[in-house]
Amino acid sequence: MMRVNLIFDYFDAYDGTTGYSLILEEMPDLIILDIKMPSLSGLEVLKKIRTNTDSNISKIPVIMLTAASDSETVQTAIEQGASNYLLKPFQKTALISRVNKILKL
């Protein structure tokens, strides 16, 4: 079996407002978004992404990464357009698997 090491560039933000600004500037291929953040929650950022009039932004896949495990939060995230949902604490391999699947790597 051949093993391939992939390198990803990434950026991070402490709060939802900064994160959304960076998304608009950087146009990432994928977003990993926490639900609980200062200024704008992850669900609010997800809504802004999905309702953006630029289809290059509104179609960016989003993985919600959070400790919120209640079914209502999961359902809301999926209904608002999250591509996937991963609960904390998580295995690194689970996150990599979801990223690879979404990006078809």
N, CA, C and O of each residue as an XYZ file, in Angstrom:
420
protein
N       0.846     -1.177      0.000
C       0.000      0.000      0.000
C       0.891      1.239      0.000
O       1.844      1.328      0.774
N       0.578      2.178     -0.859
C       1.352      3.411     -0.958
C       0.785      4.446      0.003
O      -0.425      4.667      0.048
N       1.642      5.059      0.749
C       1.207      6.101      1.685
C       1.565      7.461      1.096
O       2.688      7.684      0.642
N       0.602      8.352      1.112
C       0.802      9.687      0.570
C       0.656     10.689      1.701
O      -0.349     10.685      2.410
N       1.636     11.533      1.871
C       1.553     12.601      2.865
C       1.086     13.868      2.160
O       1.698     14.315      1.190
N       0.030     14.418      2.643
C      -0.513     15.638      2.057
C      -0.219     16.815      2.973
O      -0.224     16.688      4.197
N       0.030     17.935      2.370
C       0.294     19.152      3.132
C      -0.826     20.137      2.812
O      -1.143     20.397      1.652
N      -1.402     20.667      3.861
C      -2.471     21.636      3.704
C      -2.011     22.980      4.242
O      -1.377     23.048      5.295
N      -2.325     24.041      3.528
C      -2.160     25.379      4.069
C      -3.425     25.683      4.856
O      -4.518     25.270      4.471
N      -3.274     26.400      5.950
C      -4.461     26.729      6.729
C      -4.297     28.101      7.370
O      -3.192     28.632      7.484
N      -5.409     28.645      7.776
C      -5.414     29.863      8.580
C      -6.441     29.662      9.668
O      -7.373     28.872      9.515
N      -6.275     30.369     10.761
C      -7.222     30.240     11.857
C      -7.615     31.608     12.367
O      -6.928     32.606     12.151
N      -8.738     31.617     13.046
C      -9.267     32.854     13.596
C      -9.841     32.568     14.971
O     -10.411     31.502     15.202
N      -9.695     33.505     15.868
C     -10.191     33.357     17.236
C     -11.700     33.554     17.328
O     -12.346     32.977     18.204
N     -12.265     34.356     16.442
C     -13.689     34.649     16.534
C     -14.347     34.555     15.163
O     -13.671     34.542     14.135
N     -15.661     34.490     15.166
C     -16.412     34.323     13.934
C     -16.298     35.479     12.960
O     -16.260     35.260     11.749
N     -16.245     36.695     13.458
C     -16.139     37.863     12.580
C     -14.828     37.837     11.808
O     -14.812     38.035     10.594
N     -13.730     37.592     12.512
C     -12.419     37.507     11.863
C     -12.383     36.317     10.909
O     -11.857     36.419      9.801
N     -12.942     35.194     11.340
C     -12.980     34.007     10.495
C     -13.708     34.260      9.189
O     -13.228     33.871      8.124
N     -14.855     34.902      9.259
C     -15.621     35.177      8.037
C     -14.854     36.130      7.125
O     -14.857     35.950      5.907
N     -14.204     37.127      7.688
C     -13.393     38.050      6.880
C     -12.272     37.303      6.161
O     -11.999     37.555      4.988
N     -11.628     36.383      6.875
C     -10.559     35.590      6.267
C     -11.090     34.681      5.154
O     -10.422     34.482      4.139
N     -12.277     34.139      5.345
C     -12.886     33.311      4.303
C     -13.068     34.130      3.030
O     -12.766     33.655      1.935
N     -13.561     35.359      3.171
C     -13.760     36.221      2.003
C     -12.441     36.571      1.325
O     -12.380     36.663      0.099
N     -11.399     36.765      2.102
C     -10.080     37.120      1.560
C      -9.360     35.922      0.943
O      -8.783     36.031     -0.139
N      -9.393     34.799      1.620
C      -8.567     33.641      1.253
C      -9.236     32.646      0.315
O      -8.543     31.906     -0.384
N     -10.571     32.610      0.281
C     -11.320     31.670     -0.555
C     -10.806     30.231     -0.390
O     -10.299     29.646     -1.348
N     -10.932     29.666      0.800
C     -10.390     28.324      1.047
C     -11.166     27.243      0.296
O     -12.290     27.469     -0.154
N     -10.551     26.068      0.168
C     -11.204     24.921     -0.458
C     -12.146     24.224      0.512
O     -13.073     23.528      0.097
N     -11.904     24.414      1.812
C     -12.669     23.746      2.855
C     -12.582     24.582      4.122
O     -11.563     25.223      4.382
N     -13.654     24.573      4.913
C     -13.674     25.302      6.175
C     -13.985     24.322      7.298
O     -14.927     23.535      7.202
N     -13.195     24.373      8.357
C     -13.479     23.617      9.575
C     -13.885     24.663     10.600
O     -13.100     25.546     10.946
N     -15.100     24.556     11.076
C     -15.707     25.648     11.822
C     -16.258     25.168     13.154
O     -17.062     24.237     13.199
N     -15.828     25.803     14.237
C     -16.365     25.496     15.565
C     -17.701     26.216     15.722
O     -17.916     27.268     15.119
N     -18.581     25.663     16.517
C     -19.879     26.306     16.725
C     -19.792     27.429     17.751
O     -20.373     28.495     17.548
N     -19.079     27.206     18.842
C     -19.016     28.216     19.899
C     -17.781     29.087     19.717
O     -16.653     28.668     19.978
N     -18.031     30.323     19.257
C     -16.964     31.304     19.058
C     -17.464     32.673     19.488
O     -18.667     32.936     19.467
N     -16.544     33.544     19.875
C     -16.943     34.920     20.201
C     -17.406     35.682     18.954
O     -17.060     35.306     17.834
N     -18.145     36.695     19.136
C     -18.693     37.657     18.169
C     -19.728     37.050     17.232
O     -20.873     37.499     17.242
N     -19.391     36.074     16.441
C     -20.354     35.349     15.614
C     -20.169     33.868     15.905
O     -19.043     33.370     15.903
N     -21.258     33.165     16.154
C     -21.138     31.723     16.387
C     -20.826     31.025     15.064
O     -20.963     31.610     13.989
N     -20.415     29.796     15.162
C     -20.156     29.014     13.961
C     -21.391     28.855     13.094
O     -21.297     28.868     11.867
N     -22.555     28.706     13.728
C     -23.796     28.616     12.959
C     -24.105     29.921     12.237
O     -24.626     29.906     11.122
N     -23.790     31.045     12.863
C     -23.992     32.345     12.204
C     -23.025     32.509     11.028
O     -23.402     33.022      9.975
N     -21.776     32.070     11.214
C     -20.798     32.132     10.118
C     -21.242     31.211      8.985
O     -21.178     31.593      7.816
N     -21.689     30.010      9.317
C     -22.170     29.073      8.299
C     -23.316     29.687      7.502
O     -23.357     29.568      6.278
N     -24.241     30.340      8.189
C     -25.371     30.984      7.501
C     -24.883     32.074      6.553
O     -25.387     32.194      5.436
N     -23.899     32.875      6.989
C     -23.342     33.932      6.139
C     -22.648     33.339      4.914
O     -22.724     33.895      3.819
N     -21.977     32.213      5.108
C     -21.314     31.545      3.983
C     -22.368     31.064      2.984
O     -22.265     31.333      1.787
N     -23.367     30.363      3.475
C     -24.381     29.757      2.597
C     -25.276     30.780      1.916
O     -25.828     30.494      0.853
N     -25.435     31.960      2.497
C     -26.290     32.986      1.880
C     -25.484     34.025      1.104
O     -26.058     34.981      0.582
N     -24.171     33.857      1.020
C     -23.345     34.787      0.260
C     -23.733     34.696     -1.215
O     -23.944     33.601     -1.736
N     -23.825     35.835     -1.882
C     -24.246     35.857     -3.287
C     -23.157     35.343     -4.237
O     -23.453     35.040     -5.393
N     -21.928     35.240     -3.781
C     -20.835     34.693     -4.590
C     -20.846     33.172     -4.437
O     -20.574     32.654     -3.354
N     -21.157     32.466     -5.508
C     -21.265     31.004     -5.426
C     -19.928     30.346     -5.090
O     -19.909     29.228     -4.576
N     -18.810     31.017     -5.370
C     -17.508     30.472     -4.980
C     -17.376     30.396     -3.460
O     -16.662     29.539     -2.940
N     -18.056     31.280     -2.758
C     -18.048     31.271     -1.296
C     -19.174     30.381     -0.762
O     -18.950     29.557      0.125
N     -20.357     30.546     -1.294
C     -21.512     29.824     -0.749
C     -21.418     28.313     -0.913
O     -22.120     27.578     -0.218
N     -20.579     27.840     -1.802
C     -20.456     26.400     -2.039
C     -19.227     25.773     -1.385
O     -18.957     24.589     -1.588
N     -18.485     26.550     -0.609
C     -17.319     25.991      0.078
C     -17.800     24.952      1.091
O     -18.679     25.250      1.900
N     -17.240     23.733      1.062
C     -17.632     22.726      2.052
C     -17.231     23.164      3.464
O     -16.172     23.758      3.668
N     -18.097     22.858      4.430
C     -17.856     23.234      5.823
C     -18.022     22.008      6.720
O     -19.057     21.342      6.694
N     -16.993     21.722      7.510
C     -17.066     20.693      8.537
C     -17.241     21.413      9.870
O     -16.410     22.240     10.246
N     -18.311     21.104     10.578
C     -18.529     21.662     11.904
C     -17.756     20.794     12.898
O     -17.960     19.582     12.963
N     -16.887     21.410     13.654
C     -16.057     20.719     14.641
C     -16.393     21.312     15.995
O     -16.074     22.471     16.260
N     -17.041     20.524     16.863
C     -17.553     21.112     18.085
C     -17.805     20.079     19.173
O     -17.873     18.880     18.904
N     -17.941     20.549     20.374
C     -18.293     19.689     21.505
C     -19.807     19.595     21.678
O     -20.286     18.794     22.481
N     -20.558     20.393     20.945
C     -22.023     20.390     21.051
C     -22.569     19.132     20.381
O     -22.571     19.027     19.154
N     -23.030     18.183     21.184
C     -23.464     16.902     20.634
C     -24.978     16.705     20.628
O     -25.465     15.661     20.194
N     -25.725     17.698     21.105
C     -27.175     17.520     21.142
C     -27.726     17.450     19.718
O     -27.226     18.123     18.816
N     -28.742     16.644     19.529
C     -29.279     16.389     18.191
C     -29.829     17.652     17.528
O     -29.800     17.776     16.304
N     -30.331     18.590     18.338
C     -30.861     19.834     17.777
C     -29.752     20.655     17.107
O     -29.950     21.196     16.019
N     -28.597     20.747     17.753
C     -27.470     21.492     17.181
C     -26.971     20.817     15.906
O     -26.708     21.485     14.906
N     -26.842     19.493     15.946
C     -26.406     18.744     14.766
C     -27.392     18.966     13.621
O     -26.984     19.238     12.491
N     -28.674     18.850     13.910
C     -29.704     19.025     12.882
C     -29.659     20.437     12.302
O     -29.751     20.610     11.087
N     -29.519     21.435     13.149
C     -29.451     22.821     12.688
C     -28.267     23.026     11.764
O     -28.401     23.646     10.709
N     -27.105     22.508     12.151
C     -25.902     22.657     11.324
C     -26.093     22.001      9.954
O     -25.736     22.589      8.934
N     -26.642     20.815      9.925
C     -26.860     20.114      8.658
C     -27.905     20.850      7.816
O     -27.730     21.006      6.607
N     -28.995     21.304      8.454
C     -30.031     22.040      7.727
C     -29.502     23.342      7.149
O     -29.953     23.783      6.092
N     -28.543     23.961      7.839
C     -27.969     25.217      7.351
C     -26.865     24.994      6.326
O     -26.293     25.956      5.814
N     -26.560     23.733      6.022
C     -25.636     23.472      4.927
C     -24.267     22.949      5.297
O     -23.368     22.951      4.456
N     -24.076     22.499      6.536
C     -22.788     21.899      6.892
C     -22.590     20.637      6.062
O     -23.528     19.866      5.856
N     -21.378     20.434      5.592
C     -21.058     19.257      4.793
C     -20.853     18.029      5.668
O     -21.097     16.900      5.243
N     -20.402     18.265      6.895
C     -20.126     17.178      7.815
C     -20.057     17.748      9.220
O     -20.052     18.966      9.404
N     -20.005     16.869     10.208
C     -20.049     17.268     11.609
C     -19.132     16.333     12.379
O     -19.253     15.114     12.256
N     -18.222     16.879     13.167
C     -17.290     16.065     13.942
C     -17.281     16.556     15.378
O     -17.105     17.746     15.640
N     -17.473     15.627     16.305
C     -17.539     15.982     17.721
C     -16.157     15.965     18.381
O     -15.312     15.123     18.078
N     -15.954     16.925     19.293
C     -14.751     16.936     20.130
C     -14.996     16.047     21.337
O     -16.141     15.969     21.783
N     -14.024     15.389     21.882
C     -12.699     15.216     21.305
C     -12.786     14.284     20.101
O     -13.671     13.432     20.026
N     -11.871     14.450     19.173
C     -11.921     13.663     17.950
C     -10.558     13.044     17.661
O      -9.525     13.506     18.147
N     -10.587     12.011     16.873
C      -9.357     11.375     16.413
C      -8.855     12.137     15.186
O      -9.642     12.488     14.307
N      -7.578     12.385     15.128
C      -6.987     13.084     13.984
C      -7.324     12.346     12.682
O      -7.594     12.972     11.657
N      -7.304     11.031     12.735
C      -7.597     10.252     11.524
C      -9.031     10.467     11.047
O      -9.291     10.436      9.845
N      -9.965     10.684     11.977
C     -11.358     10.936     11.598
C     -11.478     12.266     10.853
O     -12.194     12.363      9.857
N     -10.779     13.283     11.339
C     -10.805     14.580     10.670
C     -10.151     14.480      9.294
O     -10.698     14.986      8.314
N      -9.012     13.846      9.212
C      -8.310     13.704      7.932
C      -9.172     12.928      6.940
O      -9.224     13.270      5.759
N      -9.842     11.893      7.414
C     -10.722     11.103      6.551
C     -11.846     11.957      5.975
O     -12.149     11.874      4.785
N     -12.461     12.775      6.820
C     -13.550     13.642      6.342
C     -13.036     14.681      5.356
O     -13.676     14.943      4.337
N     -11.891     15.270      5.653
C     -11.303     16.260      4.740
C     -11.011     15.606      3.393
O     -11.369     16.146      2.346
N     -10.366     14.450      3.421
C     -10.026     13.754      2.176
C     -11.271     13.398      1.375
O     -11.287     13.540      0.152
N     -12.318     12.934      2.061
C     -13.545     12.553      1.372
C     -14.205     13.767      0.722
O     -14.628     13.713     -0.433
N     -14.287     14.850      1.469
C     -14.936     16.045      0.935
C     -14.143     16.638     -0.237
O     -14.721     17.069     -1.234
N     -12.812     16.652     -0.100
C     -11.971     17.204     -1.163
C     -11.646     16.160     -2.237
O     -10.983     16.466     -3.229
N     -12.118     14.925     -2.031
C     -11.897     13.819     -2.958
C     -10.410     13.588     -3.219
O      -9.965     13.492     -4.363
N      -9.655     13.500     -2.117
C      -8.223     13.252     -2.227
C      -7.927     11.775     -2.090
O      -6.767     11.369     -2.157
